[in-house]
Structure formats: C-alpha cells, structure tokens
C-alpha cells in the first residue's frame, strides 16, 4: 500500500515537471525590459503668504500639469512652492 502511494506521488511529480518544461519551452520567451529613466522638470516660485494668492498660484500650475512636491520657507515670510512635471 505504501509503495502505491509513493509511486503515485512520483507520477504526479513527473507529470508536473513535464508540464512545467513544456510551458517553458513552448511559452513566450521572457524578455526583460530596461526601465526608461524618467525626466522631470522642476519649478520653484515664491508666493505671498496669503491663502487666496497661494490657492490661485496652485490652481494655475496644477492646470498646466505641474504637481506640488514641497513647500519651503525661503525668507520666512514668503513660502517657496516647488513643483514637478
């Protein structure tokens, strides 16, 4: 009884290996694509620290495809908005 279980297990393993070999042999070849380096543009602008002005500038740049990535305080009174495209 034990030898039947072992031979069934070996048969299943052999069939699986043959199927895997056929899939690798007949399947589409694996081609690794090199990743293209992305190129970004950056733009830094200083804005007045009032909400209305800042919102206007954010909407203006966003409409033109720019994404806000950071805000730094340049002279502590005028924030610098850093955009990426």
Secondary structure, 3 states (H helix, E strand, C coil): CHHHHHHHHHHHHHHHHHHHHHHHHHCCCCCCCCCCCCCCCEEEEECCCCHHHHHHHHHHHHHCCCEEEEEEECCCCCEEEEEEC
